[in-house]
Amino acid sequence: MSNQAFIVQGGNKLNGTLVPQGAKNEALQIISAVLLSAEKIRINNIPDILDVRKLISLLKGLGVVIDKHDDHSYTFQANNIDLEYFASKDYLDNAKRIRGSVMLMGPLLARFGKAFLPKPGGDKIGRRRLDTHFYGFKVLGAEFKYDADEDNFFLAADKLKGAYIHMEEISVTGTANIVMAAVLAEGVTTIYNAACEPYLQQLCSMLVRMGAKIDGIGSNLLTITGVNSLNGTEHRCLPDMIEIGSFIGLAAMTESKIRIKDVQQKMLGNIPSTFRKIGLDIQFEGDDLLIDGSEQYEIQNFIDGSILTVYDAPWPGFTPDLMSILLVAATQAKGSVLIHQKMFESRLFFVDKLIDMGAQIILCDPHRATVIGLERRFPLKGITMSSPDIRAGVSLLIAALSAEGKSTIHNIHQIDRGYQDIEGRLKKLGADLERVEL
């Protein structure tokens, strides 16, 4: 992996229009689901990002026939799968590098009766247990083995059988994996406390078009009646709501006027209203979102005058993937806010870099940080820093674009995992940043 960095000259106001990429978290689920059918499945609006490219490479190694129409549209056909690829070094090395590879297990187990996976990597944002996935598979009748020496997981089942599953945590990937396993299981599977994010709704709707029988889509109670096989279909990924939220934070911090095209407003949940709580002016024209980053914006208090608290929660709560962006945007607001990151205990550790840039933040503990807004009286200053994960990386990039002077951001492959051509798109708006080899 090359050692690349961004060199950022901050302080420029941006202006223009951005088209959000396809949703990363949806694409990883949808692409995994192509293993459930031997027929052709076309997927459009796929984001051209590192994690997606790695997952497509894994499918190619497994024998999936892949026809690339352009950078964002592919047709997949999993009619001749090579299960011996599990044992190859190539599979082990690539699957370890992407957390989304865990979602191959449900489809492989359902259709082929076995699945093998090395412990996947991804962001270093705290404990991200896979227990929920394996618990669901075991309830459906799979045998589970874990090789502690090699850090590998193995699942096998002659035939999965429908069952009642009460999810111990509202896991999006866990729910997706169990849904994909259950659609080909014998009998009826009931999943209670299921995740119901728009991306999971998209997955379920696609599976229904393929012939699956799923009731309760959009709720936390899913009822799945297994079928013998699934057909082909065509699917379009939603725009990435995390990227949309990132652009909202960018406009606020850089005092920029930005139009974000075709955001599918009804699928954004409470993202706009949460950013409005820290004073941002967000308007809609049809499905276009307009954010005018004015010089002053003020954080609301609660009705009794107490300090605003923003916390993450499973959908329809505020997504944890935007907590870092909201925190950065609050640093130049008027007022104070308590950011409570409940779901991942290491995701706030990047604030030490913001403090070095001049932000006033008190890290209370691994889950909570208090931001005291600077009201633009003191601009952030450029520093040298490193990106610890996808969302923190973009948050630091936003901070650097708003700061006085030059910033250098290392470890930017983390940003590339979730954002396609981020520098090219931002430079068209007037941002001064360059990708360099070190």
Secondary structure as the mmCIF struct_conf table of DSSP 4:
data_model
#
loop_
_struct_conf.conf_type_id
_struct_conf.id
_struct_conf.beg_label_comp_id
_struct_conf.beg_label_asym_id
_struct_conf.beg_label_seq_id
_struct_conf.end_label_comp_id
_struct_conf.end_label_asym_id
_struct_conf.end_label_seq_id
STRN STRN1 GLN A 4 GLN A 9
HELX_LH_PP_P HELX_LH_PP_P1 ASN A 12 LEU A 14
STRN STRN2 ASN A 15 LEU A 18
HELX_LH_PP_P HELX_LH_PP_P2 PRO A 20 GLN A 21
STRN STRN3 GLY A 22 GLY A 22
HELX_LH_PP_P HELX_LH_PP_P3 ALA A 23 ALA A 23
HELX_RH_AL_P HELX_RH_AL_P1 LYS A 24 ALA A 33
HELX_RH_3T_P HELX_RH_3T_P1 VAL A 34 LEU A 36
STRN STRN4 SER A 37 SER A 37
BEND BEND1 ALA A 38 GLU A 39
STRN STRN5 LYS A 40 ASN A 44
BEND BEND2 ASN A 45 ASN A 45
HELX_RH_AL_P HELX_RH_AL_P2 LEU A 50 LEU A 62
TURN_TY1_P TURN_TY1_P1 GLY A 63 GLY A 63
STRN STRN6 VAL A 65 ASP A 70
TURN_TY1_P TURN_TY1_P2 ASP A 71 HIS A 72
STRN STRN7 SER A 73 GLN A 77
BEND BEND3 ASN A 79 ASN A 80
HELX_RH_3T_P HELX_RH_3T_P2 LEU A 83 ALA A 87
BEND BEND4 SER A 88 SER A 88
HELX_RH_AL_P HELX_RH_AL_P3 LYS A 89 LYS A 96
TURN_TY1_P TURN_TY1_P3 ARG A 97 ARG A 97
HELX_RH_3T_P HELX_RH_3T_P3 ARG A 99 LEU A 104
HELX_RH_AL_P HELX_RH_AL_P4 MET A 105 PHE A 112
BEND BEND5 GLY A 113 GLY A 113
STRN STRN8 LYS A 114 PRO A 118
HELX_LH_PP_P HELX_LH_PP_P4 LYS A 119 PRO A 120
BEND BEND6 ILE A 125 GLY A 126
HELX_RH_AL_P HELX_RH_AL_P5 ASP A 131 VAL A 139
TURN_TY1_P TURN_TY1_P4 LEU A 140 GLY A 141
STRN STRN9 GLU A 143 ASP A 147
TURN_TY1_P TURN_TY1_P5 ALA A 148 ASP A 151
STRN STRN10 ASN A 152 ALA A 156
BEND BEND7 ASP A 158 LYS A 159
STRN STRN11 LYS A 161 LYS A 161
STRN STRN12 TYR A 164 HIS A 166
BEND BEND8 GLU A 168 GLU A 169
HELX_RH_AL_P HELX_RH_AL_P6 VAL A 172 ALA A 182
TURN_TY1_P TURN_TY1_P6 VAL A 183 LEU A 184
BEND BEND9 ALA A 185 ALA A 185
STRN STRN13 GLU A 186 GLU A 186
BEND BEND10 GLY A 187 GLY A 187
STRN STRN14 VAL A 188 TYR A 192
BEND BEND11 ASN A 193 ASN A 193
HELX_RH_AL_P HELX_RH_AL_P7 PRO A 198 ARG A 209
TURN_TY1_P TURN_TY1_P7 MET A 210 GLY A 211
STRN STRN15 LYS A 213 ASP A 215
TURN_TY1_P TURN_TY1_P8 ILE A 217 GLY A 218
BEND BEND12 SER A 219 ASN A 220
STRN STRN16 LEU A 221 THR A 225
BEND BEND13 ASN A 228 ASN A 228
STRN STRN17 LEU A 230 LEU A 230
STRN STRN18 THR A 233 ARG A 236
HELX_LH_PP_P HELX_LH_PP_P5 CYS A 237 LEU A 238
STRN STRN19 PRO A 239 PRO A 239
HELX_RH_AL_P HELX_RH_AL_P8 MET A 241 THR A 254
TURN_TY1_P TURN_TY1_P9 GLU A 255 GLU A 255
STRN STRN20 LYS A 257 ILE A 260
HELX_RH_3T_P HELX_RH_3T_P4 GLN A 265 MET A 267
BEND BEND14 LEU A 268 LEU A 268
TURN_TY1_P TURN_TY1_P10 GLY A 269 ASN A 270
HELX_RH_AL_P HELX_RH_AL_P9 ILE A 271 LYS A 277
TURN_TY1_P TURN_TY1_P11 ILE A 278 GLY A 279
STRN STRN21 ILE A 282 GLU A 285
TURN_TY1_P TURN_TY1_P12 GLY A 286 ASP A 287
STRN STRN22 ASP A 288 ASP A 292
BEND BEND15 GLU A 295 GLU A 295
STRN STRN23 GLU A 298 GLU A 298
HELX_LH_PP_P HELX_LH_PP_P6 ILE A 299 PHE A 302
TURN_TY1_P TURN_TY1_P13 ILE A 303 ASP A 304
BEND BEND16 GLY A 305 GLY A 305
HELX_LH_PP_P HELX_LH_PP_P7 SER A 306 ILE A 307
STRN STRN24 LEU A 308 TYR A 311
BEND BEND17 PRO A 314 PRO A 314
TURN_TY1_P TURN_TY1_P14 TRP A 315 PRO A 316
BEND BEND18 GLY A 317 GLY A 317
HELX_RH_3T_P HELX_RH_3T_P5 PRO A 320 LEU A 322
HELX_RH_AL_P HELX_RH_AL_P10 MET A 323 ALA A 330
TURN_TY1_P TURN_TY1_P15 THR A 331 GLN A 332
BEND BEND19 ALA A 333 ALA A 333
STRN STRN25 LYS A 334 LYS A 334
BEND BEND20 GLY A 335 GLY A 335
STRN STRN26 SER A 336 HIS A 340
BEND BEND21 MET A 343 MET A 343
TURN_TY1_P TURN_TY1_P16 GLU A 345 PHE A 350
HELX_RH_AL_P HELX_RH_AL_P11 VAL A 351 ASP A 356
TURN_TY1_P TURN_TY1_P17 MET A 357 GLY A 358
STRN STRN27 ILE A 361 ASP A 365
TURN_TY1_P TURN_TY1_P18 PRO A 366 HIS A 367
STRN STRN28 ARG A 368 ILE A 372
TURN_TY1_P TURN_TY1_P19 GLU A 375 ARG A 376
BEND BEND22 ARG A 377 PHE A 378
STRN STRN29 LYS A 381 LYS A 381
STRN STRN30 THR A 384 SER A 386
BEND BEND23 ASP A 389 ASP A 389
HELX_RH_AL_P HELX_RH_AL_P12 ILE A 390 SER A 402
BEND BEND24 ALA A 403 ALA A 403
STRN STRN31 GLU A 404 GLU A 404
BEND BEND25 GLY A 405 GLY A 405
STRN STRN32 LYS A 406 HIS A 410
TURN_TY1_P TURN_TY1_P20 ILE A 412 ILE A 412
HELX_RH_AL_P HELX_RH_AL_P13 HIS A 413 ASP A 416
TURN_TY1_P TURN_TY1_P21 ARG A 417 GLY A 418
TURN_TY1_P TURN_TY1_P22 GLN A 420 ASP A 421
HELX_RH_AL_P HELX_RH_AL_P14 ILE A 422 LYS A 427
TURN_TY1_P TURN_TY1_P23 LYS A 428 GLY A 430
STRN STRN33 ASP A 432 GLU A 437
#
